[in-house]
């Protein structure tokens, strides 16, 4: 079996969203001829509060190697674990390659700076590597144009070419996330029977999901609506995105208008959980402006992953509020669907999440957004979908259609892409 070195500085018990990308791949890729060896930073160097239950979600046969890192200083100057652990990871990776036969290195980002390890290790050992884009490195910061973000983008424009140009493979959760990387850094060959292709292998696949995650029930779970059996909780779990603000604002306006006309169910309560530390007007602000702050609850603190899965399963309705950007993939849609509760969602009509919901016959309460839609048009579609949900309890998705979006299928695609990249290098 070939050995795949996965370098990612966070690993369970870290509860950060990015951890699931390498975890899910490591759980399934052995089935396709690759033995995963995960190189990560020891959890004692993490800033985030650990979640011990996350370890329950890692396959027992996954080999994990830990490195040290520099600790966060006081005052805090550098928080990024990819920077604090960079040289430690590099040193440990070189030792692994020296002691073991490593056939390929796969590096999910962010942390973006860890991608440079691929280039450094390749120059030193000639082991081919690939970079996986969980998020774009060079990205739109029009909603975050402070000096820190401006400097980070300038650094990204300088360092990304250094990291990727010796790579054998580029992957990502969406083609649109890494398409600009190909355009900026790799030639386009038009001689491929007129179809054209980039002179580097690339592949996109979602996070996917491990259905076993939903079978794990931590002890002593409690939810804000416990003991209030009359409440119908509608649950949104995850970060509040800058490009979803308009959807939240308009949704609350619609609900306010429906309440004033006695079209709303007063037993419904909205729970926004783990929305994160964001700037500017937020969910609570929009609720207050629309006069519905009495039925909207927001907790910005990060929640354990298994708590989120169980909260969605205990809800009346799972909510997924996407982005105005069409390339937003919304891995949260799998969590919501697998809760087996009706899903109310809003996405750009070209988002892959729309395709997933349609193929699973789970789009009954889906609002599809298109560019240049007026606020009134969006609100009209929202009202129609909300009324359908309030008056229709039927929910019979085809969960078998989800299989091609599973983590097992993502691992198969990655394994095939690595095999192709290695053959090309040879």
N, C-alpha and C positions, 0 to 999 in steps of 0.2 A: 504494500500500500504506500502511495506517495505521501510525503509529509508537507502539510500546509502550515506555515507560520503566520498566525493572525496577530497583528500588533495593534492593540487598542488600549489606551491608558486606564480606562474605567472597566470594571467587571463586577458582577455581584460580589459583595452586597451593595454596590452602588445602585441607586434607584433612578439614575438619569436615563432619559428616553433612548439615547444613542446606544446604550449597553445592549439593547435587545437585538441590534443588527448582528454583531459578532456572536452573541449568545445563540441566536436562532440558527445561524449558519453552522456553528460548531455542533449544535445538537443533531444536525441532519446530514452533514456532508460526508461522513464516513460511509454512508450508504452508496456513495458515488465514487469510491476509490481514493478518497483523500482523508488522511489522518490529521485532525486539527491539533495544533499546539498553540495555545493562546499565551501571548506575552503581554503582561499588564503591569500596572503599578499597584503595590500593596495598599490595601484600603486605609491603612493608618495615615496615609498622606493625602487622603481625600478631604475636601472641605465640606462636602455634603454629609448629612446624617445617614449612616448606613441602614439598610433594610435587610435584616438577617434572612427573612423569608425568601428573598430573591434567589438565594442559593438552592432552594428547592426546585428551581426551574432549569437548572443546568444538568445536562446529561451526565450520568455517573462516570462514563468513560472519557470525558473531556479532560485532557492534560492542560494544566494551567501553571505557568512559570511567572513568578513575581519579581519585580525589581523595586529598588528604592527610588526616592525622589527628594528634591529639596523641599523643605517644609515652607508653608506660607509665612512670610515675615510680618512683623508688626512695626510700623504700619504695613498694610497689605499693598505690595507693589505688583507682584505677579501671582495671579490666581490660576491661570491656565495650567492644568496638570500636564498637558503635552509639552509645555516649555519646562516646567519644573522637573519633569521626569525624562527629558529628552536624552541627555547623555547617559543616564542609567539604563534606559531602554536600549540605546545603541550598544553599549558595552555588553549587556546581557544577550542581545540578539547575536552579536558576533560570536559569543561563546557557544550559543545554541547551534549556530551554523558550523562552527568548528567541530563540535562534539557529535552532531547528528547530520544526517543527509536531509537537507531542506530543499525541496523541489520548487517551491514558490512562496512568495511573501505577499500577503494581502492586508492592506491598511485602510480601514474605514476612517473617514474624516467627517466632522471635526472630532477632536482637536486637529486643526488644519496643519499645524507645524509638524506633527508626527509624520506627515506624508514625506517630509524630507529624509526620513530614515530610509525609505525605499531607495532613494538615489544614492545615499551614502553607503548603504550596505551593498548595493549593486556594484558600485565602483570598487569596493573592497573585496567582494566575494564572487561577483558575477552571478549571483542568484537572482533570477528574474522576479519582478514585483508588479503588483497592480494596486491602484488607488480607487477606493470606493467612495462616491459622493453621497453621503447622507444629506448634506446640505451643500449648496454652492459656496465656494470660497470667495470668489469675486461676485458680489451680489448687489441688488438694489438696496441702497440705504437712504432713500428719499424720506422715509419715515423715521430715520435714526441718524440725522446728519450732524451730530455733535462731533467734537474734535477727535474723540477716541475712535469712533467708527470711521471717520475719514482717514485717520492714520492707519487703521487696520486694513483698509482697502488698498491704500498705497503700498503697504507691505505685501499684501496678497498679490498685487499685480507684478511685483518683483520676484516673489518666491515661487508662485505657482508654476511658472515655466521651468524653473530649476527642478521642481519635484516631479513633474509629469513627463518631461521629454525623453527620459530614459526608461519610462514604464513600458511594460509589455501589454498591459490591459488597463482599461478604464471601465469601471462599473458605477452604478448608481441606482437610487430608488426610483428614478425617473430619467428617461432620455433627455428631457428638457433641462434637468439639473446639470448635466455634464456636456450637453451639445456645444455650448459656447467654449468649453475647454478644448474640444476637438477642433473647433473652428480657429481658435487662437494659436494652437500649438502643433497641429498635425496637418500634413498635406492631404488633399482630396484627390483620389485617383479616379479619373473618368474613363478608364480603359476596361472597366469590369462589365463588359457586354452592354455598355451604355448606361448601366445602373449607377455606377459610381460608388466608391466607399473610401473611408478614411484608412490611412496606412497604419492602423493600429486596431487591435481587437477591442471591442467594447460591448457591453451588455447591460441591460436594465432589468431589474426585478424588484418587487416590493419587499418590505420587511417580511411580509407574510405573517403567519401565526402558527403557534404550536397549540393544537386543541387541548393538549394535556394541561396547559396553563390554567384553563378554566375549570379544571377539576380539583385544584388545590384550594382548600378552604382554611385560612388561618383561624386560630382560636380567638375568642373574645372580640369578634367584630361588632361594631355598633355604628349606626348611621344617624344623621341629624333628625330623621323622621321617625325613629324608633318610638313606639308607644303612642303614636298618633296615627291610628289605623285609617282615619278618614282622609289623610293626605295621599295624593297621587304624585309621587316625586318624578319630575323630569330632570334627568341628570346629564350634565355636560362635564366631562373629565379631560383635563389637559390644558396646555398653555393657551392663553388668549392672544391671538395673532393680530399684528397691526393691520393686515389687510382683510380682517374679518369684522372690523369695527362697524362698518356700514351695515352689515347684516344684523348685528346685535342691536344697534340703534333702531333700525326699521322694525325688527321683530318686536321690540318692546313697545314701539308706537302702535303696532297692529294690535297687540294684546290689550293695551290701554283702551283703544277704540272699541274692541270687542267687549271689554268689561262694561264700558259705558252704555252699551246696547244690549246688555244681558245675554251676550252670545258666548261668554266664557264660563268654564267650569271653575268655580271658586275653590274647589278642593285641590287644584293643581298648584304645586310649588316648584320653583326652579332652583336647582342646586348646581352652581358652577364651582367645581372642585379642582384645586391645583392650577389655577390660572397663571401663577407666576408673578415675578416682579417686572411689571411693565410701566412705561411712562405715559403720561397724558390721561385723558379721560378713560374711564374703565367701565366695567359691567355695572358696578353699583351706581356710578354716576348716571349712566344711561337709564337705569331703572328708576332712579329718583327723578330725572327730568321727565320721564313718561308717567310718573305718578303710580308706579307699580312696585315701589321698593318693599312693600309689605309682603310680596310673594316671591321675591328674588333674593337668594342667599349666595354670597360669594366668599370663598376661602382661597386666598392666593397661595397658601402653603402647599408644598409638595406632599402628595399622598403616596403611600406605598403602592406599588404596581398591583399587587394582589388585592389590596383594599379597593382600588379602582375597579378591577374586574368584578368583584363581588358587589360593589355599589351599583354598577350598571345592571347586574343580574337581579338586584333587588328593586330596581326602579320600575315605574309604570311605563316610562318612555325614555329611551336613550337618545341623546342629542349629539349631533356632529355638525359644527358650524365651520365651514371651510373658508377658503380664501377667494378673493376676486381674481387671483392668478390661476390660469388654466393648468399650469404644470404642478400645482399643489396636489400631492398624492393622498394625504390624510390617512396614515396608517391606523389612526383611531377608528376608521370605519370598520375594520375587522373586529376590533374589540367590541364595538357597539353591536354588530350583527351577531357575534357569537354569544352575546348576552341573552340572545333569544327573546328579547323584548322589542316591541315596535321601535323603529328608528325614524326620528324626524331629523332631516338634514338639509343643508343648503350648500351647493357647490357651483363652481363655474361649470357650464354645460360640457366643456371639453376635458374636465378633470377625469383622471382614470377612476376616481372613486364613483363617479356617475355610472361608468361602464360596469363596475363591480356590482353596484346595487341593482342595476337593470338586469344583468345576467342572473342574479340570484332572486329575481322577482321580489325585490325588497325596496322598490322605489315608490311605494304607495304614498309616502308622505315626504317625498323628495322635492325640493325647490331647486330648479335649475336657473342659474344666473347667466345672462349674456351681456357682453359689453354694450355700452350705450343704453342700457335699460334705465328708464326713469325710476325715481324712488317710488312713485305711485304704482308702477308696473310690478316692481319687486314686492311691494306691500300687498298687492292684489293676489299674487301667487302665494305669498306666505299665508294670507288669510284663508285661501282655499284649502291649502294643505293642513292648516291647523283645525279647520272645521271638520275635515275628513277624519283627522285623528281623534277629535273629541267625540265623534258620532259613529266611529267604526272600530270595533275591537278585533277584527279579523287580522291575523298576521301569520302568513304561511309561506315564508321564503323557501327557496330551494337551496338548502345548505350544501348539497353535493356539488353545486356549481362553484363553491368557494375553493374547492380543492386545488385548482390551478393557480390560486393566489396564496397557497400555503407556504410556510417556510421550507418545507420539504421540496417543493417545486423550485423555490428560489435557490436552494442549495444545488439542485440538479443543474440549473442554468449556469450558476457560477462555476461548478466543476467542469462543465462542458466548455465554457469560455476559457478557463485556465488551461485545459488540455489543448485547445486550439492555439492559444498564445505560446505555449511551450513548444509545440510542434513547429510553429513559425520561427521561433528563435533558433531551433535546431537546424 
